[in-house]
Amino acid sequence: MKIKVLILLFVLVVACRDRDKSGKILDTPTTGEITISVDESLKPLFQAEIDGFEGLYHYAHIKAKYVSENAAIEDLLKDSVRLAIVTRKLYPQEKQKLDSIKIPGAQILVAREAIALIVHKDNPDSLIAWNQVTDILKGNISEWKQLFPPSKLGELQLVFDSPQSGIIRYLTDTLGLTTLPAFCFAASTNEEVFAHVSKTKNAIGLIGLSWISDKDDPSANQFLKNIKVMGISTDDDYLKPYKAYIAMKKYPLSREVYIISREARTGLGSGFIAYVASDKGQRIVLKSGLVPATAPVRLVEIKREPIQKITTK
């Protein structure tokens, strides 16, 4: 009986050690509750990271808002969330806002990913040169026959995930664009981009790679049944957004993933950042088909040599 009482007391002490006097769970690196904003194009990767973190720390709860990149940054600056997960660093004026209220605004690189171009599964034209991509975005190419003369698909459609998309921001920053052509339009989510491309033969969709890069993800495999991923050429080779090409910086639409924090002290946000940057978190990045930022990536080069014919005497 005494042993049972001691065990019960031990369990109660352990259960209460991370709570305040009112019974609320304390905010520590492994306990508590926070809200974070995540660029919606990164949702599959960071939902997996959150699931892994909460599975390891049962008294930690992270509520993720999956929004546009611009909305995630705004949430952070307005103190609506403690972390923003996006594909860029803060602009100087944004960093200055945090500096003015003595918030460090740590910006931690945690992964490298890419933007994938997708087309309808029956589209015979799934290879495109990088200069053609830039000409489309500048409005110099507006019809499929300008890309592939035999094509009968007519006018191009270019569809993004959001009007305030990090994908649009990346492309306009990279190419120095101020506007996009009239045949470009935004859906609301990456799922809607897939839905539109899967039923529109003349469309090209732009999505975050993590939506299709995890081969063990049933949702990713379902998406891949209805679309093709385009190969992009900057020289002679047409490259798809495989992690080897992202790691070697050969795929032209590669980008970096940052967690930006406004925590003034070490709390649950800091604990989540440490987890994502740790071996466990970086293995999730790797399994998701992306490139870890804080762990080495092993690249294997396969030399293709002709097989010699074996003759028998």
C-alpha positions as CSV (number, residue, x, y, z in Angstrom):
1,M,0.0,0.0,0.0
2,K,2.8,2.4,0.9
3,I,4.5,1.7,-2.4
4,K,1.3,2.5,-4.3
5,V,1.0,5.8,-2.4
6,L,4.6,6.7,-3.2
7,I,4.1,6.0,-6.9
8,L,1.0,8.1,-6.9
9,L,2.8,11.0,-5.2
10,F,5.6,10.7,-7.7
11,V,3.2,10.9,-10.6
12,L,1.5,13.9,-9.2
13,V,4.8,15.7,-8.5
14,V,6.0,15.0,-12.1
15,A,2.6,16.1,-13.6
16,C,2.6,19.4,-11.6
17,R,6.3,20.4,-11.8
18,D,5.7,22.3,-15.1
19,R,2.5,24.1,-13.9
20,D,2.0,27.4,-12.1
21,K,-0.1,27.8,-8.9
22,S,-3.3,28.1,-11.0
23,G,-2.5,24.8,-12.7
24,K,-1.6,26.3,-16.0
25,I,1.3,24.6,-17.8
26,L,4.4,26.8,-17.7
27,D,6.0,28.2,-20.8
28,T,9.4,26.3,-21.1
29,P,11.3,25.0,-24.0
30,T,9.4,21.7,-23.8
31,T,6.0,22.7,-22.2
32,G,3.3,25.2,-22.7
33,E,1.2,26.5,-25.7
34,I,2.1,28.9,-28.5
35,T,0.8,30.0,-31.8
36,I,3.1,30.3,-34.8
37,S,2.5,31.4,-38.4
38,V,3.9,29.3,-41.3
39,D,4.1,30.1,-45.0
40,E,1.4,27.8,-46.4
41,S,3.7,26.5,-49.1
42,L,5.7,24.9,-46.3
43,K,2.8,23.2,-44.5
44,P,3.6,19.5,-45.1
45,L,7.1,19.9,-43.8
46,F,6.2,21.9,-40.7
47,Q,3.2,19.8,-39.8
48,A,5.5,16.9,-39.7
49,E,8.0,18.8,-37.5
50,I,5.2,19.9,-35.1
51,D,3.8,16.3,-34.9
52,G,7.3,15.0,-34.1
53,F,7.9,17.7,-31.4
54,E,4.5,17.2,-29.7
55,G,5.0,13.4,-29.8
56,L,8.3,13.8,-27.9
57,Y,7.0,16.5,-25.5
58,H,3.5,15.7,-24.4
59,Y,3.0,18.9,-22.5
60,A,3.9,21.1,-25.5
61,H,1.2,22.3,-27.9
62,I,2.0,24.3,-31.0
63,K,-0.9,25.9,-32.9
64,A,0.1,26.6,-36.5
65,K,-1.6,29.2,-38.7
66,Y,-0.9,28.3,-42.3
67,V,-1.0,31.6,-44.2
68,S,0.7,33.6,-46.9
69,E,4.4,34.6,-46.4
70,N,3.4,38.3,-46.0
71,A,0.7,37.5,-43.4
72,A,3.1,35.4,-41.4
73,I,5.6,38.3,-41.2
74,E,2.8,40.7,-40.3
75,D,1.6,38.3,-37.5
76,L,5.1,38.3,-36.1
77,L,5.5,42.1,-36.2
78,K,2.1,42.6,-34.6
79,D,2.9,40.2,-31.8
80,S,0.1,37.8,-32.8
81,V,2.6,34.9,-32.9
82,R,5.9,34.1,-31.5
83,L,7.4,32.5,-34.6
84,A,7.1,33.0,-38.3
85,I,8.3,30.4,-40.7
86,V,9.0,31.8,-44.2
87,T,11.5,31.6,-47.1
88,R,13.3,34.9,-46.5
89,K,14.9,37.0,-43.8
90,L,13.3,40.1,-42.4
91,Y,13.7,43.2,-44.5
92,P,15.8,46.0,-42.8
93,Q,12.6,48.0,-41.9
94,E,11.0,44.9,-40.4
95,K,14.1,44.1,-38.4
96,Q,14.2,47.7,-37.2
97,K,10.6,47.4,-35.8
98,L,11.7,44.5,-33.6
99,D,15.0,46.3,-32.6
100,S,13.0,49.4,-31.5
101,I,11.2,47.3,-28.9
102,K,14.4,45.4,-27.8
103,I,13.4,42.1,-29.5
104,P,16.4,40.3,-30.9
105,G,14.5,38.8,-33.8
106,A,16.6,35.7,-34.3
107,Q,16.5,34.3,-37.8
108,I,17.5,30.7,-38.1
109,L,18.1,28.8,-41.4
110,V,16.6,25.4,-41.0
111,A,16.2,23.9,-44.5
112,R,16.6,24.5,-48.2
113,E,13.7,23.7,-50.5
114,A,12.4,24.8,-53.9
115,I,9.6,25.9,-56.1
116,A,8.2,23.2,-58.4
117,L,6.5,23.9,-61.7
118,I,3.7,21.5,-62.4
119,V,1.5,20.8,-65.5
120,H,-1.5,18.5,-66.3
121,K,-0.6,14.8,-66.4
122,D,-1.5,14.6,-70.1
123,N,0.6,17.7,-71.1
124,P,3.3,16.3,-73.4
125,D,5.5,19.4,-72.8
126,S,7.1,19.1,-69.4
127,L,10.6,20.5,-70.1
128,I,11.3,24.2,-70.1
129,A,14.4,26.4,-70.3
130,W,15.0,28.9,-67.6
131,N,15.0,31.8,-70.0
132,Q,11.6,30.7,-71.1
133,V,10.4,30.8,-67.5
134,T,11.7,34.4,-67.1
135,D,10.1,35.4,-70.5
136,I,6.7,34.0,-69.3
137,L,7.0,36.0,-66.0
138,K,7.9,39.1,-67.9
139,G,4.9,38.7,-70.3
140,N,7.1,38.0,-73.4
141,I,5.7,34.5,-73.8
142,S,1.9,34.1,-73.4
143,E,1.1,31.0,-75.6
144,W,2.2,27.4,-75.5
145,K,3.2,27.5,-79.2
146,Q,5.9,30.1,-78.3
147,L,7.4,27.4,-76.0
148,F,6.7,24.4,-78.2
149,P,5.6,25.3,-81.8
150,P,3.5,22.1,-82.4
151,S,1.5,22.7,-79.2
152,K,-2.3,23.1,-79.5
153,L,-2.9,24.2,-75.9
154,G,-3.4,27.8,-76.7
155,E,-2.9,30.6,-74.1
156,L,-0.8,30.0,-71.1
157,Q,-2.2,30.2,-67.5
158,L,0.2,30.6,-64.6
159,V,-1.3,29.9,-61.2
160,F,0.2,30.6,-57.7
161,D,-0.9,29.7,-54.2
162,S,-1.8,33.2,-52.9
163,P,-1.9,36.9,-53.9
164,Q,0.7,37.5,-51.1
165,S,2.6,34.3,-51.8
166,G,6.2,33.8,-50.9
167,I,6.6,32.2,-54.3
168,I,5.5,35.4,-56.1
169,R,7.8,37.4,-53.8
170,Y,10.7,35.1,-54.5
171,L,10.2,35.4,-58.3
172,T,9.7,39.2,-58.4
173,D,12.7,39.7,-56.1
174,T,14.9,37.4,-58.2
175,L,13.9,38.8,-61.5
176,G,13.4,42.4,-60.4
177,L,9.7,42.5,-61.5
178,T,7.1,45.0,-60.3
179,T,4.1,43.4,-62.0
180,L,3.1,40.0,-63.4
181,P,1.3,39.4,-66.7
182,A,-2.5,39.3,-66.9
183,F,-2.5,35.5,-67.5
184,C,-1.1,35.0,-64.0
185,F,-3.6,34.5,-61.2
186,A,-3.6,33.3,-57.6
187,A,-5.6,30.5,-55.9
188,S,-5.9,30.4,-52.1
189,T,-3.8,27.4,-51.2
190,N,-1.4,24.9,-52.8
191,E,-4.2,22.3,-52.8
192,E,-6.2,24.6,-55.1
193,V,-3.2,25.0,-57.4
194,F,-3.1,21.2,-57.7
195,A,-6.9,21.1,-58.3
196,H,-6.7,23.7,-61.0
197,V,-3.7,22.2,-62.9
198,S,-5.2,18.7,-62.7
199,K,-8.2,19.8,-64.8
200,T,-6.6,22.6,-66.9
201,K,-4.3,21.4,-69.7
202,N,-2.9,24.8,-70.5
203,A,-2.0,25.7,-66.9
204,I,1.4,25.8,-65.2
205,G,1.2,25.8,-61.4
206,L,3.9,26.9,-59.0
207,I,4.0,25.2,-55.6
208,G,6.2,24.6,-52.6
209,L,8.2,21.4,-53.1
210,S,7.4,19.9,-49.7
211,W,3.8,19.3,-51.0
212,I,5.1,16.5,-53.3
213,S,8.6,15.6,-52.1
214,D,7.8,13.1,-49.4
215,K,7.4,9.8,-51.2
216,D,5.8,8.2,-48.0
217,D,3.1,10.8,-47.8
218,P,-0.2,9.5,-49.3
219,S,-1.4,13.1,-50.0
220,A,1.8,13.8,-52.0
221,N,1.5,10.6,-54.0
222,Q,-2.2,11.4,-54.7
223,F,-1.2,14.9,-56.0
224,L,1.5,13.3,-58.2
225,K,-1.0,11.0,-59.9
226,N,-2.7,14.0,-61.5
227,I,0.2,16.2,-62.5
228,K,3.7,16.2,-64.0
229,V,6.7,18.1,-62.5
230,M,8.5,20.1,-65.1
231,G,12.2,19.9,-65.6
232,I,14.0,23.3,-65.9
233,S,17.2,23.8,-67.9
234,T,19.8,26.5,-67.4
235,D,22.3,24.8,-69.8
236,D,22.0,21.4,-71.4
237,D,20.4,19.4,-68.6
238,Y,16.7,19.6,-67.6
239,L,16.6,19.3,-63.8
240,K,13.7,18.6,-61.6
241,P,13.7,19.8,-58.0
242,Y,15.5,16.9,-56.4
243,K,17.3,17.5,-53.2
244,A,20.7,16.8,-54.7
245,Y,20.3,19.6,-57.3
246,I,19.0,21.9,-54.5
247,A,22.0,21.1,-52.3
248,M,24.4,21.8,-55.2
249,K,22.5,25.0,-56.1
250,K,21.9,23.7,-59.6
251,Y,18.1,23.9,-59.6
252,P,17.3,27.5,-60.4
253,L,14.2,27.9,-58.2
254,S,15.8,26.9,-54.9
255,R,15.2,28.9,-51.7
256,E,16.0,28.9,-48.0
257,V,13.6,28.3,-45.1
258,Y,14.0,30.4,-41.9
259,I,12.3,30.4,-38.5
260,I,12.1,33.9,-37.2
261,S,11.5,34.4,-33.5
262,R,10.4,37.3,-31.4
263,E,10.9,35.5,-28.1
264,A,12.6,37.7,-25.5
265,R,13.4,34.7,-23.3
266,T,13.8,31.0,-23.7
267,G,10.4,29.5,-24.0
268,L,8.5,27.0,-26.1
269,G,9.3,28.8,-29.3
270,S,13.1,28.4,-28.6
271,G,12.5,24.8,-27.8
272,F,10.8,24.2,-31.1
273,I,13.6,25.9,-33.0
274,A,16.1,23.8,-31.2
275,Y,14.2,20.7,-32.2
276,V,13.9,21.6,-35.9
277,A,17.6,22.4,-36.0
278,S,18.5,19.2,-34.1
279,D,19.3,15.8,-35.6
280,K,15.7,14.6,-35.2
281,G,14.3,17.7,-36.8
282,Q,16.8,17.7,-39.7
283,R,16.0,14.0,-40.3
284,I,12.4,15.0,-40.9
285,V,13.6,17.6,-43.4
286,L,15.7,15.0,-45.1
287,K,12.8,12.4,-45.1
288,S,10.5,15.1,-46.6
289,G,12.8,15.2,-49.7
290,L,14.3,18.6,-48.8
291,V,17.8,19.7,-47.8
292,P,18.7,20.0,-44.1
293,A,20.5,23.3,-43.2
294,T,22.3,22.1,-40.1
295,A,23.2,18.5,-41.0
296,P,25.5,17.2,-43.8
297,V,23.9,15.8,-46.9
298,R,25.5,12.8,-48.6
299,L,25.5,13.1,-52.3
300,V,26.2,10.0,-54.4
301,E,27.4,10.4,-58.0
302,I,26.6,7.6,-60.3
303,K,28.9,7.2,-63.3
304,R,27.1,5.8,-66.3
305,E,29.4,3.6,-68.3
306,P,28.5,1.3,-71.1
307,I,28.1,-2.4,-70.1
308,Q,30.7,-4.5,-71.9
309,K,29.3,-7.5,-73.7
310,I,30.4,-10.8,-72.1
311,T,31.5,-13.4,-74.5
312,T,31.8,-17.1,-73.8
313,K,34.3,-19.4,-75.3
